[in-house]
């Protein structure tokens, strides 16, 4: 479910709001609600975000897994690149990673 649909679903289920669209009428755009309704909605939003972020690896995790040297070397050796070209590529790759 995408972000907007998730937010709309939470607004409907937890806050009883028909829509989050602006309708330019006070009686349609402003609501009275209890703090426990707001708390439930905020908890649902937090939980939805937590579940979404758990599905995506963090930048640090991705960074740690960015290069598998043996795999890169093996793949390069299977190409028609010379040993000098492969060594230069790996050298530039290492320097780029150090600068990141």
VEXVEXSE-148867 format. One line per field, with one value per residue (C-alpha): x, y, z; residue number from 1; residue in one letter. Coordinates in Angstrom, 1 decimal. Layout:
% VEXVEXSE-148867
c1 = X, ...
c2 = Y, ...
c3 = Z, ...
i = NUM, ...
aa = a, ...
% end
This chain:
% VEXVEXSE-148867
c1 = 0.0, 1.4, 1.9, -1.2, -3.5, -2.0, -2.6, -6.1, -6.8, -5.6, -7.6, -10.7, -10.2, -8.8, -10.2, -13.5, -12.6, -14.3, -11.5, -8.4, -9.1, -9.6, -13.2, -13.0, -15.9, -15.3, -17.8, -16.1, -12.4, -12.3, -13.0, -13.4, -11.8, -10.4, -6.8, -7.0, -8.2, -5.2, -2.9, -4.3, -3.8, -0.3, 0.6, -0.8, 1.2, 4.4, 3.8, 3.2, 6.5, 8.3, 7.1, 8.0, 11.5, 12.1, 11.6, 14.3, 17.9, 19.4, 22.1, 24.7, 23.6, 23.6, 27.0, 28.5, 27.2, 28.1, 31.1, 31.9, 35.5, 35.7, 32.5, 33.7, 37.1, 35.6, 33.1, 35.8, 38.1, 35.3, 35.3, 37.7, 39.4, 43.1, 44.7, 45.9, 42.3, 40.9, 43.6, 42.9, 39.1, 39.6, 42.0, 39.5, 36.6, 38.6, 39.5, 35.9, 34.7, 37.2, 35.9, 32.3
c2 = 0.0, 3.4, 6.3, 8.2, 5.2, 4.2, 7.7, 7.8, 4.3, 5.3, 8.6, 6.7, 3.8, 5.6, 9.1, 8.4, 10.9, 10.4, 12.1, 14.1, 16.3, 20.0, 20.9, 24.6, 24.5, 24.7, 22.1, 19.7, 20.6, 20.9, 18.1, 17.7, 14.5, 13.0, 12.8, 9.0, 9.0, 11.2, 8.9, 5.8, 7.4, 8.5, 5.1, 3.5, 5.9, 5.2, 1.4, 1.7, 3.6, 1.1, -1.8, 0.0, 0.9, -2.7, -3.9, -1.6, -2.1, 0.9, 2.9, 1.5, -2.1, -1.4, 0.3, -2.7, -5.0, -2.8, -4.7, -8.3, -8.3, -11.9, -11.6, -8.4, -9.9, -13.1, -11.2, -9.0, -11.9, -13.4, -10.3, -9.5, -6.8, -7.0, -7.6, -3.9, -2.7, -4.8, -3.7, 0.0, -0.5, -2.1, 0.7, 3.4, 1.4, 1.3, 5.0, 5.9, 3.8, 5.5, 8.9, 8.0
c3 = 0.0, -0.9, 1.6, 0.7, 0.9, 4.2, 5.7, 4.3, 5.7, 9.2, 9.1, 8.2, 10.7, 13.7, 13.3, 11.5, 8.8, 5.4, 3.5, 4.0, 1.0, 1.6, 0.9, 1.8, 4.2, 8.0, 8.9, 6.5, 7.1, 10.9, 13.4, 17.1, 18.4, 21.5, 22.4, 22.5, 18.9, 18.0, 20.0, 18.2, 14.8, 15.6, 16.9, 13.7, 11.6, 13.6, 13.3, 9.5, 9.1, 11.3, 9.2, 6.0, 7.2, 8.4, 4.8, 3.4, 4.5, 6.2, 4.3, 6.6, 5.9, 2.2, 2.4, 4.2, 1.5, -1.5, -2.6, -2.5, -3.8, -4.8, -6.8, -8.5, -9.3, -10.7, -12.8, -14.2, -15.0, -17.1, -19.3, -22.1, -19.9, -19.4, -16.0, -16.0, -16.7, -13.9, -11.5, -12.4, -12.0, -8.6, -7.5, -8.5, -6.8, -3.6, -3.7, -4.4, -1.5, 0.8, -0.2, 0.4
i = 1, 2, 3, 4, 5, 6, 7, 8, 9, 10, 11, 12, 13, 14, 15, 16, 17, 18, 19, 20, 21, 22, 23, 24, 25, 26, 27, 28, 29, 30, 31, 32, 33, 34, 35, 36, 37, 38, 39, 40, 41, 42, 43, 44, 45, 46, 47, 48, 49, 50, 51, 52, 53, 54, 55, 56, 57, 58, 59, 60, 61, 62, 63, 64, 65, 66, 67, 68, 69, 70, 71, 72, 73, 74, 75, 76, 77, 78, 79, 80, 81, 82, 83, 84, 85, 86, 87, 88, 89, 90, 91, 92, 93, 94, 95, 96, 97, 98, 99, 100
aa = x, x, x, x, x, x, x, x, x, x, x, x, x, x, x, x, x, x, x, x, x, x, x, x, x, x, x, x, x, x, x, x, x, x, x, x, x, x, x, x, x, x, x, x, x, x, x, x, x, x, x, x, x, x, x, x, x, x, x, x, x, x, x, x, x, x, x, x, x, x, x, x, x, x, x, x, x, x, x, x, x, x, x, x, x, x, x, x, x, x, x, x, x, x, x, x, x, x, x, x
% end
